[in-house]
Amino acid sequence: MSGSIKKWFMLQMWRIQQVAQILVLTMMAITDALLVYDYTDGLRVGGEPLIPYRALGVLFVLILIGGAIWAFAIIWDLRLKMWREQMTVLAEKNPFTKEKLTPKEVFILGALWMPLLERLGKDDPALRNSAEDLRKWIRRSLKDDKVTDAEVDTVLEYIGVSKSWLLDSRKE
């Protein structure tokens, strides 16, 4: 599957996910409210229905279900703190938090840190080695990930500098 098709598909999934949670909860609460209200239809106090108007009854049950979901969400957030573990897993699974570089990082490392390390590396062999290691990392990131390479081009175009200006990282 080509990258552009996957990217388009993931964009559509992201769009759906942005509204899906709210819509699913709303539809579930309405459905449950209508189902539960049917069970309360037989409850009567002195021959009169417990909740006389169907719309008010459904609304009452809907508010109860919505309140229960909200209470569970608050407990999930404040007591269980599951979002912390979710963020940990997301960071562990994201290659850009470990070995890969983002286009901005390539630019910042190449435009700011490389010249500094190279300049200081004239007198210090350890810094010279660090500069060379950084250059290899940037080259590898651009070589391995064509999307990042293209996005670095976009960043350089936006800034208005030529491709050859950044590190000579595209030269082997």
Secondary structure by P-SEA (a helix, b strand, c coil): ccaaaaaaaaaaaaaaaacaaaaaaaaaaaaaaaaaaaaacccccccccccccaaaaaaaaaaaaaaaaaaaaaaacccccaaaaaaaaaaaacccccccccaaaaaaaaaccaaaaaaaacccaaaaaaaaaaaaaaaaaaaacaaaaaaaaaaaaaaccccccccccccc
